[in-house]
Amino acid sequence: MEEPSIEEPLLSPRPTASGDSESAVAEAKRLLWLACPLVVNLILRNAIQLVSVMFVGHLGELPLAGASLAASIANVTGFSFLSGMAGALSTLCGQAFGARQYGLVGVYQQRAMAVLALACAPVTLAWAFAERALLAAGQDPAVAAEAGAYARWLIPSLAPYVPLTCLARFLQAQGIVVPMMASSGVTALAHVFVCYALVFKAGMGSRGAALSAAVSYTTNLTILALYVRVSGACNKTWTGFSREAFTGLREFAKLALPSAMMTCLEWCSFELLILLSGILPNPKLETSVLSICINTATLLYMVPLGLGSSTSTRVSNELGAGHPHAARLAARVVVCMTLPQGVVLATIMVLLRNVWGYAYSSEKEIVTYIARMLPVLAVSFVVDGLNGSLSGVITGCGKQKIGARVNLGAFYLVGIPLGVLLAFVFGLNGMGLWLGIVWGSISKLALLLWITLRTNWDNEAIEAKERVLSSSVQTK
């Protein structure tokens, strides 16, 4: 393992001019260089499950209902959980790379694969018995059977998904983002043909759509693995598999589990909205409208999520390098960049409010309801955009435990209870549920801003140094 350089100490001063506009512009360029490919990459990777469900939609209403339900369950109980756990690499790999402990970056990646592989055991059980769980929850037996079958055929996708999501974080921490975007583009294009072949040509129906995810994730993983092997861009950070990866698993899990909770607590709150909408008056209308709103919000959230991911990379790199002022500058610049893009997206959606619903339905009632919801949704775009960027700052600093507590308090002590009150007591129905979530997001924003403003960046740099050095000692 490479020793810390005496000539390049881990906590070395870096002259920065506070408030220097040239420094801010340079930082904005770095963030955009990272964020733009990451946004495209996130959209393309999320398209895998979306395209699979779209193909199932051509098989009939029952297969579509089952696949949609199974995809939602799989996202909450599996994909988002595992992706959240891999978020620990944004902290660890980013700080190790910034500290020039290059060998440690590869060890962290292997360590993550080992921990996430163990986490797949309960995920596999949950998907295998999804049908029984849905029946116990009172779901229609036919829909539960379809969803259960779809979930079972998604299990093979876990095998390539775990190394793929770890490899993506490994590359992101080094600022290698364009190859990720390119591989996701090739995979997304190929996925259309894979789905068609399995669903229609092979006659597998919805089961083929589920299995296609495993094929496409394997394709993406193969492309990126070949890039790491052949390009030479990761010669310092990837030196092959090592026994050192099986040391310090407990320490990695201590950061990975809060990271997963930070992600899952937020996503689960939106899934809970769908469940609550099912017991409102006119549940078909309410569920349809809220599903459309969530799909719209998820699509547009990829922009601030990309910015947040780039922020976690910049903050972790600079803290690992011992440059606290540069890390603070990155946090400030990303907030200034996120706010105007949120306002632009919100303005566009408000202007399109009377026609946006037609992209999902030709029912006049649904289109009118969505038109009333979009101004509220526009507020969400602005607030959630800032939250995504500030969450990237939290991740870059390794404060996932604090982030999980913030999400727990904001959404489950404020957002959901207030949404239930507005929907069921004051009769605002789906609008009330979404207003509750908006106030939960505003509460989260207030907490994250307070935490960020109170951050002692010098102490964060020292903690990053200690984290890297302790890991270096463990791997000797």
VENHU-V374452 format. One record per run of one state. SS is the DSSP state (H for helix, E for strand, C for the rest). FROM is the first residue (numbers start at 1). LEN is the number of residues. If there is no record, write none. Layout:
SS|FROM|LEN ; SS|FROM|LEN
This chain:
C|1|20 ; H|21|37 ; C|58|3 ; H|61|26 ; C|87|1 ; H|88|11 ; C|99|3 ; H|102|27 ; C|129|1 ; H|130|7 ; C|137|4 ; H|141|14 ; C|155|2 ; H|157|17 ; C|174|4 ; H|178|24 ; C|202|4 ; H|206|26 ; C|232|11 ; H|243|4 ; C|247|2 ; H|249|29 ; C|278|5 ; H|283|38 ; C|321|3 ; H|324|28 ; C|352|4 ; H|356|4 ; C|360|4 ; H|364|34 ; C|398|2 ; H|400|26 ; C|426|3 ; H|429|25 ; C|454|3 ; H|457|18 ; C|475|2
